[in-house]
Amino acid sequence: MSIKRINGFADLFETDSLLFDFMETTCRKIFSDYGFREIRVPIMEYTQLFARSIGTETDVVQKEMYTFPDSHGTNQSLRPEATAGIMRAYISASLHAKESVSKLFTYGPMFRCERPQKGRMRQFHQIDCELLGSNAPTADAEIISLLMHYVDALGLTDLTLRMNNLGCPECRPKYRAALVEYLSRHEADLCDDCKRRLHTNPLRVLDCKKDHDLAFMREVPVFLDYVCPDCARHYEIVTGLLQENNISYVQDHCLVRGLDYYCRTTFELQSSAIGAQTAVAGGGRYDGLIQNLGGPDVPGIGFACGMERLALLLGERLPRRRDFYMVCLDEGSLHTAFRLTRELRLAGLSGEMGYAVAGIKSSMRQAGKSGARYTLLLGSDEAARQVVAVKDMDLGTQTDVAQSQLVDALGGKN
């Protein structure tokens, strides 16, 4: 009996792999332009790290983490998100003592044990970006500007930026009390999960997909009506900077995200083109998180992009098309074909060579499947004349090109 792939874990073949490479390469270029540096953190941490950062009452910690004890009986978990691990690394390396502001990014697999569906896997991938050490509203605006610059560089434009202000420890208790008082009057209509959340973590009710469309949910108290003057001013500057720089957004009073550590500026990038899972990226400010994990009182803001969801929006477009496919028509030309293929690759061109001599029809079918722009034909006649027959697969035209001019003819670098 063959061994099957675990449900919710995907094999990424060429098309998907190239899309992921495209997202990662673009990420490294754009993020570096903003002064961010790459960090790589472990995919497994002590469970307590996630419980203290994400929140014990969140669905992620209660239901979705892959957790198991080590040989000493201490629980460890596969990371469900990257922010907590980066905060742990930041504290461990005492980066706060070495630089006033740290700008870090990473990407890689995350793990959540939930029902697989379109755009949501049990092993999924995220691009994560964190700015630590500044509580200035300009830092919030820059992070959001970076996110919008990144998705624009990917070629994605039909996205909606949604934002909210979640206040701070000074003003949040007032909103929490008002929300509990309002929801308690409608408790009988809430789903079972939200009835529990109402008494443990009422803000999570706003994030519920089941109860989102209930009529009374459109009348819940608005966070902006309860924020303190400092939080109101902070958010006003952030949104003003976005407006001045033509970054449009929608004010979403129910946006709280799914993790406990967010405060003040919170945002989410959504698409209506990928089914029920509309969020493709999101993040916000988390000024108390590092201190809660045993580090110094350092503010921070960041975001994460879901790579599987970005890939759905990118479709099957390939970031790079192969330049050529070399067809050898007889045994005597194999060595020349191999040499020319190597020269083309060394000149920066991408392509393949058929490994064995085959009939012209089957060779042309293989060349067509490769998707290459040019098919190169080399047989005894071409070898004798020291040329290569070059067929433009888009135009359907064919010309003979001297072997010494082949690199130039295909646009390679000498």
The 8 nearest C-alpha neighbors of each residue, nearest first, counted from 0:
[[1, 2, 3, 4, 5, 6, 10, 8],
 [2, 0, 3, 4, 5, 6, 10, 8],
 [3, 1, 0, 4, 5, 6, 8, 10],
 [4, 2, 1, 5, 6, 0, 8, 9],
 [3, 5, 6, 2, 8, 9, 10, 7],
 [6, 4, 8, 7, 3, 9, 2, 121],
 [7, 5, 8, 4, 115, 121, 9, 120],
 [6, 8, 121, 120, 115, 5, 9, 122],
 [7, 9, 122, 6, 5, 121, 120, 4],
 [10, 8, 11, 7, 122, 4, 120, 6],
 [9, 11, 12, 8, 4, 15, 16, 13],
 [12, 10, 15, 16, 9, 13, 14, 19],
 [13, 11, 16, 15, 14, 10, 17, 9],
 [12, 14, 16, 15, 17, 11, 18, 317],
 [13, 15, 17, 16, 12, 18, 315, 317],
 [16, 14, 18, 11, 17, 13, 12, 19],
 [15, 17, 13, 19, 18, 14, 11, 12],
 [18, 16, 20, 14, 19, 15, 13, 21],
 [19, 17, 21, 15, 20, 16, 22, 14],
 [18, 20, 16, 22, 21, 17, 23, 15],
 [19, 21, 17, 23, 18, 22, 24, 16],
 [20, 22, 18, 24, 19, 23, 25, 17],
 [23, 21, 19, 25, 20, 24, 26, 18],
 [22, 24, 26, 20, 25, 21, 19, 27],
 [25, 23, 21, 27, 26, 22, 20, 28],
 [26, 24, 28, 22, 23, 27, 21, 29],
 [25, 27, 23, 24, 29, 28, 30, 22],
 [26, 28, 24, 30, 25, 29, 31, 23],
 [27, 29, 25, 31, 26, 30, 32, 24],
 [30, 28, 32, 26, 31, 27, 25, 149],
 [31, 29, 33, 32, 35, 27, 28, 26],
 [32, 30, 34, 35, 33, 28, 29, 27],
 [31, 33, 29, 30, 34, 28, 35, 27],
 [34, 32, 30, 31, 35, 29, 145, 141],
 [33, 35, 31, 32, 36, 30, 102, 103],
 [36, 34, 102, 31, 103, 30, 33, 104],
 [37, 35, 103, 104, 102, 31, 34, 38],
 [36, 38, 104, 105, 103, 35, 39, 27],
 [39, 37, 105, 104, 103, 40, 36, 85],
 [40, 38, 105, 37, 41, 106, 104, 85],
 [39, 41, 84, 38, 42, 85, 88, 105],
 [42, 40, 43, 39, 44, 84, 78, 77],
 [41, 43, 78, 77, 40, 44, 109, 108],
 [44, 42, 77, 41, 78, 76, 75, 45],
 [45, 43, 76, 75, 46, 77, 78, 42],
 [44, 46, 75, 47, 48, 76, 74, 43],
 [47, 45, 75, 76, 48, 49, 74, 44],
 [46, 48, 50, 45, 49, 51, 74, 75],
 [49, 47, 46, 51, 50, 45, 52, 83],
 [48, 50, 52, 51, 53, 47, 46, 83],
 [49, 51, 47, 55, 54, 48, 52, 53],
 [52, 50, 49, 48, 54, 47, 53, 292],
 [51, 53, 49, 54, 50, 48, 83, 260],
 [52, 54, 258, 259, 49, 50, 51, 260],
 [55, 53, 50, 259, 56, 57, 51, 52],
 [54, 56, 50, 57, 60, 61, 53, 51],
 [57, 55, 54, 61, 200, 58, 199, 60],
 [58, 56, 59, 54, 60, 55, 61, 258],
 [57, 59, 61, 62, 60, 63, 56, 257],
 [58, 60, 63, 57, 62, 61, 64, 79],
 [61, 59, 58, 57, 55, 62, 64, 63],
 [60, 62, 58, 59, 57, 63, 56, 55],
 [63, 61, 58, 59, 60, 64, 112, 113],
 [62, 64, 112, 59, 111, 113, 60, 61],
 [65, 63, 111, 66, 112, 60, 59, 62],
 [64, 66, 76, 77, 112, 111, 63, 67],
 [67, 65, 76, 75, 64, 74, 77, 46],
 [66, 68, 74, 75, 76, 69, 65, 73],
 [69, 67, 74, 72, 73, 75, 70, 66],
 [68, 70, 72, 71, 73, 74, 67, 75],
 [71, 69, 72, 68, 73, 74, 67, 75],
 [72, 70, 69, 73, 68, 74, 75, 67],
 [71, 73, 68, 69, 70, 74, 67, 75],
 [74, 72, 68, 69, 71, 75, 70, 45],
 [75, 73, 68, 67, 46, 45, 69, 72],
 [74, 76, 45, 46, 66, 67, 44, 68],
 [77, 75, 66, 46, 65, 43, 44, 78],
 [76, 78, 43, 65, 42, 110, 79, 44],
 [77, 79, 42, 80, 43, 109, 110, 76],
 [78, 80, 110, 109, 111, 64, 77, 81],
 [81, 79, 78, 109, 82, 83, 110, 125],
 [82, 80, 84, 83, 85, 127, 78, 79],
 [83, 81, 85, 84, 80, 86, 127, 129],
 [84, 82, 86, 85, 81, 87, 52, 49],
 [85, 83, 87, 86, 81, 82, 88, 40],
 [84, 86, 88, 82, 87, 83, 89, 81],
 [87, 85, 89, 83, 84, 88, 90, 82],
 [86, 88, 84, 90, 85, 89, 91, 83],
 [87, 89, 91, 85, 86, 90, 92, 84],
 [90, 88, 86, 92, 87, 91, 94, 85],
 [89, 91, 93, 87, 88, 92, 294, 86],
 [92, 90, 88, 93, 89, 87, 94, 86],
 [91, 93, 94, 89, 90, 88, 95, 87],
 [94, 92, 90, 95, 91, 96, 89, 97],
 [93, 95, 97, 96, 92, 89, 98, 90],
 [94, 96, 93, 97, 98, 99, 132, 100],
 [97, 95, 94, 93, 98, 99, 92, 295],
 [98, 96, 94, 95, 99, 93, 100, 92],
 [99, 97, 100, 95, 96, 94, 101, 132],
 [98, 100, 132, 95, 101, 97, 96, 133],
 [99, 101, 132, 98, 131, 133, 102, 130],
 [100, 102, 131, 130, 103, 132, 98, 99],
 [103, 101, 130, 35, 129, 36, 131, 100],
 [104, 102, 36, 35, 129, 37, 128, 38],
 [105, 103, 128, 37, 127, 38, 36, 129],
 [104, 106, 127, 38, 37, 39, 126, 128],
 [107, 105, 126, 125, 127, 124, 104, 108],
 [106, 108, 124, 125, 109, 126, 105, 123],
 [107, 109, 124, 123, 122, 125, 110, 106],
 [110, 108, 79, 123, 78, 124, 122, 80],
 [111, 109, 122, 79, 121, 78, 77, 123],
 [112, 110, 121, 63, 64, 79, 113, 65],
 [111, 113, 63, 121, 64, 65, 110, 114],
 [114, 112, 111, 63, 115, 121, 120, 62],
 [113, 115, 116, 112, 121, 120, 7, 119],
 [116, 114, 120, 7, 119, 113, 121, 117],
 [117, 115, 119, 118, 114, 120, 7, 276],
 [116, 118, 119, 115, 274, 276, 273, 120],
 [117, 119, 308, 307, 116, 276, 120, 273],
 [120, 118, 116, 117, 115, 121, 123, 307],
 [121, 119, 7, 115, 122, 123, 8, 116],
 [122, 120, 7, 111, 112, 110, 8, 123],
 [123, 121, 110, 8, 120, 109, 108, 7],
 [122, 124, 120, 109, 108, 121, 110, 307],
 [125, 123, 108, 107, 306, 109, 305, 307],
 [124, 126, 305, 304, 306, 106, 107, 127],
 [125, 127, 106, 304, 303, 105, 305, 128],
 [126, 128, 303, 105, 104, 106, 302, 125],
 [127, 129, 104, 301, 302, 103, 303, 105],
 [128, 130, 301, 103, 102, 300, 104, 131],
 [131, 129, 102, 300, 299, 101, 301, 103],
 [132, 130, 299, 101, 100, 298, 133, 129],
 [131, 133, 100, 298, 297, 99, 299, 101],
 [134, 132, 135, 298, 131, 299, 100, 138],
 [133, 135, 298, 136, 299, 132, 138, 286],
 [134, 136, 137, 138, 133, 139, 233, 237],
 [135, 137, 139, 138, 237, 233, 236, 140],
 [136, 138, 140, 135, 139, 141, 237, 240],
 [139, 137, 141, 136, 140, 135, 142, 133],
 [140, 138, 136, 142, 137, 141, 143, 237],
 [139, 141, 137, 143, 237, 138, 142, 144],
 [142, 140, 144, 138, 143, 139, 145, 137],
 [143, 141, 145, 139, 144, 140, 138, 146],
 [142, 144, 146, 140, 145, 141, 147, 139],
 [143, 145, 141, 147, 142, 146, 140, 148],
 [146, 144, 148, 142, 143, 147, 141, 149],
 [147, 145, 143, 149, 148, 144, 142, 150],
 [146, 148, 144, 149, 150, 145, 151, 143],
 [149, 147, 145, 151, 146, 150, 144, 152],
 [148, 150, 152, 146, 151, 147, 145, 29],
 [151, 149, 153, 152, 147, 155, 148, 146],
 [150, 152, 154, 148, 153, 155, 149, 156],
 [153, 151, 149, 154, 150, 148, 25, 155],
 [154, 152, 150, 151, 155, 149, 22, 25],
 [153, 155, 151, 152, 156, 150, 313, 149],
 [156, 154, 151, 150, 153, 157, 158, 313],
 [155, 157, 158, 151, 154, 150, 153, 159],
 [158, 156, 155, 159, 270, 271, 272, 269],
 [159, 157, 270, 156, 269, 268, 160, 155],
 [158, 160, 269, 268, 161, 270, 248, 157],
 [159, 161, 268, 248, 267, 249, 269, 162],
 [162, 160, 249, 267, 266, 248, 251, 250],
 [163, 161, 266, 250, 251, 265, 249, 267],
 [162, 164, 265, 251, 252, 254, 250, 264],
 [163, 165, 263, 264, 166, 265, 223, 234],
 [166, 164, 263, 262, 163, 264, 222, 167],
 [165, 167, 263, 226, 262, 164, 171, 230],
 [166, 168, 169, 170, 171, 262, 263, 165],
 [169, 167, 171, 170, 172, 166, 262, 287],
 [170, 168, 167, 171, 172, 227, 166, 173],
 [171, 169, 226, 227, 167, 173, 172, 168],
 [170, 172, 174, 173, 168, 167, 166, 169],
 [173, 171, 175, 174, 170, 176, 168, 169],
 [174, 172, 176, 171, 175, 170, 177, 225],
 [173, 175, 177, 171, 176, 172, 225, 178],
 [174, 176, 172, 178, 173, 177, 171, 179],
 [175, 177, 179, 173, 174, 178, 172, 180],
 [176, 178, 174, 180, 175, 179, 181, 173],
 [177, 179, 175, 181, 180, 176, 182, 174],
 [180, 178, 182, 176, 181, 177, 183, 175],
 [179, 181, 177, 183, 178, 182, 176, 184],
 [180, 182, 178, 179, 183, 184, 177, 219],
 [183, 181, 185, 179, 184, 180, 186, 178],
 [182, 184, 186, 185, 180, 181, 179, 197],
 [183, 185, 182, 181, 186, 180, 187, 179],
 [186, 184, 182, 183, 187, 188, 189, 181],
 [187, 185, 183, 189, 188, 184, 182, 194],
 [186, 188, 185, 189, 194, 184, 190, 183],
 [187, 189, 186, 185, 190, 213, 210, 194],
 [190, 188, 186, 187, 193, 194, 191, 210],
 [189, 191, 193, 192, 194, 188, 210, 209],
 [190, 192, 194, 193, 189, 195, 196, 188],
 [193, 191, 195, 194, 190, 196, 189, 204],
 [192, 194, 196, 195, 190, 204, 191, 189],
 [193, 195, 191, 197, 192, 196, 189, 190],
 [194, 196, 193, 192, 197, 198, 199, 191],
 [197, 195, 193, 200, 199, 201, 198, 194],
 [196, 198, 201, 194, 195, 199, 193, 200],
 [197, 199, 196, 195, 200, 201, 194, 179],
 [200, 198, 196, 197, 201, 195, 56, 203],
 [199, 201, 196, 202, 203, 197, 198, 56],
 [202, 200, 197, 196, 203, 204, 199, 198],
 [203, 201, 204, 200, 205, 255, 175, 206],
 [202, 204, 206, 201, 205, 200, 196, 207],
 [205, 203, 207, 206, 202, 193, 201, 196],
 [206, 204, 203, 253, 207, 202, 255, 254],
 [205, 207, 203, 204, 255, 208, 256, 254],
 [208, 206, 204, 209, 205, 210, 211, 203],
 [207, 209, 211, 210, 206, 212, 205, 204],
 [210, 208, 207, 211, 190, 212, 213, 189],
 [211, 209, 213, 212, 207, 208, 189, 190],
 [210, 212, 208, 209, 213, 207, 216, 205],
 [213, 211, 210, 214, 216, 209, 217, 208],
 [212, 214, 216, 210, 215, 211, 217, 209],
 [215, 213, 216, 217, 212, 218, 211, 210],
 [214, 216, 217, 218, 213, 219, 185, 212],
 [217, 215, 218, 219, 213, 214, 211, 212],
 [216, 218, 215, 214, 219, 213, 212, 211],
 [217, 219, 216, 215, 220, 214, 221, 181],
 [220, 218, 216, 217, 221, 178, 181, 215],
 [219, 221, 178, 218, 222, 177, 181, 174],
 [222, 220, 223, 224, 252, 219, 225, 253],
 [221, 223, 224, 225, 174, 220, 226, 165],
 [224, 222, 225, 226, 221, 164, 231, 252],
 [223, 225, 222, 221, 226, 220, 174, 227],
 [224, 226, 223, 222, 174, 170, 227, 173],
 [227, 225, 170, 166, 223, 230, 231, 224],
 [226, 228, 230, 229, 170, 231, 225, 166],
 [229, 227, 231, 230, 232, 226, 233, 170],
 [230, 228, 232, 231, 227, 233, 226, 234],
 [231, 229, 233, 227, 232, 228, 166, 226],
 [230, 232, 228, 234, 229, 233, 226, 235],
 [233, 231, 235, 229, 230, 234, 228, 236],
 [234, 232, 230, 236, 235, 231, 136, 229],
 [233, 235, 237, 231, 236, 232, 238, 230],
 [234, 236, 232, 238, 233, 237, 239, 231],
 [235, 237, 239, 233, 234, 238, 240, 136],
 [238, 236, 234, 240, 136, 140, 239, 235],
 [239, 237, 241, 235, 240, 236, 234, 242],
 [238, 240, 236, 242, 241, 237, 235, 243],
 [241, 239, 243, 237, 238, 242, 236, 244],
 [240, 242, 246, 238, 244, 239, 243, 245],
 [241, 243, 239, 245, 244, 240, 246, 238],
 [244, 242, 240, 241, 245, 239, 246, 238],
 [243, 245, 241, 242, 246, 240, 239, 247],
 [246, 244, 242, 243, 247, 241, 240, 248],
 [247, 245, 241, 244, 242, 248, 144, 243],
 [246, 248, 245, 242, 241, 160, 249, 159],
 [249, 247, 160, 161, 250, 246, 159, 162],
 [250, 248, 161, 251, 160, 162, 247, 159],
 [249, 251, 162, 161, 163, 252, 248, 254],
 [252, 250, 253, 254, 162, 163, 161, 249],
 [251, 253, 254, 221, 163, 250, 222, 223],
 [254, 252, 205, 251, 255, 206, 163, 221],
 [253, 255, 251, 252, 256, 163, 206, 162],
 [254, 256, 253, 206, 257, 205, 202, 265],
 [257, 255, 254, 258, 206, 265, 282, 281],
 [258, 256, 255, 206, 259, 203, 57, 58],
 [259, 257, 53, 260, 256, 57, 261, 54],
 [260, 258, 54, 53, 261, 257, 57, 52],
 [259, 261, 285, 258, 288, 53, 52, 262],
 [260, 262, 285, 284, 259, 283, 258, 265],
 [263, 261, 165, 284, 285, 166, 167, 264],
 [262, 264, 166, 165, 164, 284, 167, 265],
 [265, 263, 164, 283, 284, 163, 262, 234],
 [266, 264, 283, 163, 162, 282, 164, 263],
 [267, 265, 162, 161, 281, 282, 283, 163],
 [266, 268, 281, 161, 280, 160, 269, 282],
 [269, 267, 160, 280, 159, 278, 279, 281],
 [270, 268, 278, 277, 159, 279, 158, 267],
 [269, 271, 277, 158, 272, 159, 278, 273],
 [270, 272, 277, 273, 274, 269, 158, 275],
 [273, 271, 270, 274, 312, 277, 311, 157],
 [274, 272, 271, 277, 276, 270, 311, 275],
 [275, 273, 276, 272, 277, 271, 117, 118],
 [274, 276, 277, 273, 271, 117, 118, 278],
 [277, 275, 274, 278, 118, 273, 117, 119],
 [276, 278, 270, 269, 275, 271, 273, 279],
 [279, 277, 269, 280, 268, 276, 270, 267],
 [278, 280, 305, 308, 269, 268, 304, 309],
 [281, 279, 304, 268, 303, 278, 267, 305],
 [282, 280, 267, 302, 266, 303, 268, 304],
 [281, 283, 302, 266, 301, 265, 303, 267],
 [282, 284, 265, 264, 300, 301, 266, 261],
 [283, 285, 300, 262, 261, 264, 299, 263],
 [286, 284, 261, 260, 299, 262, 288, 287],
 [285, 287, 298, 299, 288, 284, 297, 262],
 [288, 286, 290, 285, 289, 291, 298, 296],
 [287, 289, 291, 290, 285, 286, 260, 292],
 [290, 288, 292, 294, 291, 287, 86, 297],
 [289, 291, 294, 296, 295, 293, 292, 288],
 [292, 290, 288, 289, 293, 287, 294, 51],
 [293, 291, 289, 290, 294, 288, 51, 52],
 [294, 292, 290, 291, 289, 295, 90, 87],
 [295, 293, 290, 289, 90, 292, 296, 291],
 [294, 296, 290, 297, 289, 293, 95, 90],
 [295, 297, 290, 289, 298, 294, 287, 286],
 [298, 296, 132, 295, 289, 286, 299, 131],
 [299, 297, 286, 132, 134, 133, 131, 287],
 [300, 298, 131, 286, 285, 130, 284, 132],
 [299, 301, 284, 130, 283, 285, 129, 131],
 [300, 302, 129, 128, 282, 283, 130, 284],
 [301, 303, 282, 281, 128, 127, 283, 129],
 [302, 304, 127, 126, 280, 281, 125, 282],
 [305, 303, 280, 126, 125, 279, 306, 127],
 [304, 306, 125, 279, 308, 307, 280, 124],
 [305, 307, 309, 308, 125, 124, 310, 304],
 [308, 306, 310, 309, 305, 118, 311, 124],
 [307, 309, 118, 311, 310, 306, 305, 279],
 [308, 310, 306, 312, 311, 307, 313, 279],
 [311, 309, 313, 307, 308, 312, 306, 314],
 [312, 310, 308, 314, 309, 313, 307, 273],
 [313, 311, 309, 310, 314, 308, 273, 272],
 [312, 314, 310, 311, 309, 316, 315, 155],
 [315, 313, 311, 312, 316, 310, 309, 18],
 [316, 314, 317, 313, 14, 15, 18, 310],
 [315, 317, 314, 313, 318, 18, 14, 319],
 [318, 316, 319, 315, 18, 17, 320, 14],
 [317, 319, 21, 316, 320, 18, 17, 20],
 [320, 318, 317, 321, 17, 316, 21, 322],
 [319, 321, 322, 371, 317, 318, 370, 372],
 [322, 320, 371, 349, 350, 323, 372, 319],
 [321, 323, 372, 371, 349, 350, 348, 373],
 [324, 322, 373, 350, 371, 374, 372, 321],
 [323, 325, 374, 351, 350, 352, 366, 375],
 [326, 324, 352, 375, 374, 351, 353, 376],
 [327, 325, 376, 353, 375, 377, 352, 328],
 [326, 328, 377, 356, 329, 378, 333, 376],
 [327, 329, 378, 356, 377, 326, 357, 376],
 [330, 328, 331, 378, 332, 356, 327, 379],
 [329, 331, 332, 333, 356, 328, 327, 355],
 [330, 332, 329, 333, 379, 334, 378, 335],
 [331, 333, 335, 330, 334, 329, 378, 336],
 [334, 332, 336, 330, 335, 331, 337, 327],
 [335, 333, 337, 336, 332, 338, 331, 330],
 [336, 334, 338, 332, 337, 333, 339, 382],
 [335, 337, 333, 339, 334, 338, 340, 332],
 [336, 338, 334, 340, 335, 339, 333, 341],
 [339, 337, 335, 341, 340, 336, 334, 342],
 [338, 340, 342, 336, 341, 337, 335, 343],
 [341, 339, 337, 343, 338, 342, 336, 344],
 [340, 342, 344, 338, 339, 343, 345, 337],
 [343, 341, 339, 345, 344, 340, 346, 338],
 [342, 344, 346, 340, 341, 345, 348, 406],
 [345, 343, 348, 341, 347, 346, 342, 349],
 [344, 346, 342, 347, 343, 341, 348, 412],
 [347, 345, 412, 343, 411, 344, 348, 413],
 [348, 346, 344, 345, 411, 412, 349, 343],
 [349, 347, 344, 343, 346, 411, 322, 350],
 [350, 348, 321, 322, 344, 347, 323, 351],
 [349, 351, 323, 321, 324, 322, 348, 352],
 [350, 352, 324, 325, 323, 353, 349, 340],
 [353, 351, 325, 324, 354, 326, 340, 350],
 [352, 354, 355, 326, 325, 351, 327, 356],
 [355, 353, 352, 356, 327, 333, 326, 351],
 [354, 356, 353, 357, 327, 333, 330, 352],
 [355, 357, 329, 328, 327, 330, 358, 354],
 [358, 356, 362, 355, 359, 361, 328, 327],
 [357, 359, 361, 360, 362, 356, 328, 363],
 [358, 360, 362, 361, 363, 357, 328, 326],
 [361, 359, 363, 362, 358, 364, 357, 365],
 [360, 362, 364, 363, 358, 359, 365, 357],
 [363, 361, 359, 365, 364, 360, 358, 357],
 [364, 362, 366, 360, 365, 361, 359, 367],
 [363, 365, 361, 367, 366, 362, 368, 360],
 [366, 364, 368, 362, 363, 367, 361, 369],
 [365, 367, 363, 369, 364, 368, 324, 362],
 [368, 366, 364, 365, 369, 370, 363, 371],
 [367, 369, 365, 370, 366, 364, 371, 363],
 [370, 368, 366, 367, 371, 365, 324, 321],
 [369, 371, 368, 367, 372, 321, 366, 320],
 [372, 370, 321, 323, 322, 369, 373, 324],
 [371, 373, 322, 392, 323, 391, 321, 370],
 [374, 372, 323, 391, 390, 371, 392, 322],
 [373, 375, 324, 390, 323, 389, 325, 366],
 [376, 374, 325, 389, 388, 326, 324, 373],
 [377, 375, 388, 326, 387, 327, 325, 389],
 [376, 378, 327, 387, 381, 328, 326, 388],
 [379, 377, 328, 381, 380, 329, 332, 382],
 [380, 378, 382, 381, 383, 332, 329, 331],
 [379, 381, 383, 382, 378, 384, 377, 385],
 [382, 380, 386, 384, 378, 383, 379, 377],
 [383, 381, 385, 379, 384, 380, 378, 386],
 [382, 384, 380, 381, 385, 379, 386, 378],
 [383, 385, 381, 382, 386, 380, 401, 379],
 [386, 384, 382, 383, 402, 381, 401, 387],
 [387, 385, 401, 402, 381, 400, 384, 399],
 [388, 386, 400, 377, 399, 381, 376, 389],
 [387, 389, 399, 376, 375, 398, 400, 390],
 [390, 388, 375, 398, 397, 374, 399, 387],
 [389, 391, 397, 374, 373, 396, 392, 375],
 [390, 392, 373, 396, 395, 393, 394, 397],
 [393, 391, 395, 372, 373, 394, 390, 374],
 [394, 392, 391, 395, 372, 396, 373, 390],
 [393, 395, 396, 391, 392, 390, 397, 372],
 [394, 396, 392, 391, 393, 390, 397, 373],
 [395, 397, 391, 394, 390, 398, 392, 393],
 [396, 398, 390, 389, 391, 388, 395, 399],
 [399, 397, 389, 388, 400, 390, 396, 387],
 [398, 400, 388, 387, 389, 386, 401, 397],
 [399, 401, 386, 387, 405, 402, 388, 398],
 [402, 400, 386, 404, 403, 385, 405, 387],
 [401, 403, 386, 405, 404, 385, 387, 400],
 [402, 404, 401, 405, 406, 386, 385, 400],
 [405, 403, 401, 402, 407, 406, 408, 400],
 [404, 406, 408, 402, 407, 403, 400, 401],
 [405, 407, 411, 409, 408, 404, 343, 410],
 [406, 408, 410, 409, 405, 404, 411, 412],
 [407, 409, 405, 406, 410, 404, 400, 411],
 [410, 408, 406, 407, 411, 405, 322, 348],
 [411, 409, 407, 408, 406, 412, 348, 405],
 [410, 412, 406, 346, 407, 409, 348, 347],
 [413, 411, 346, 347, 410, 406, 407, 348],
 [412, 346, 411, 406, 407, 345, 347, 343]]
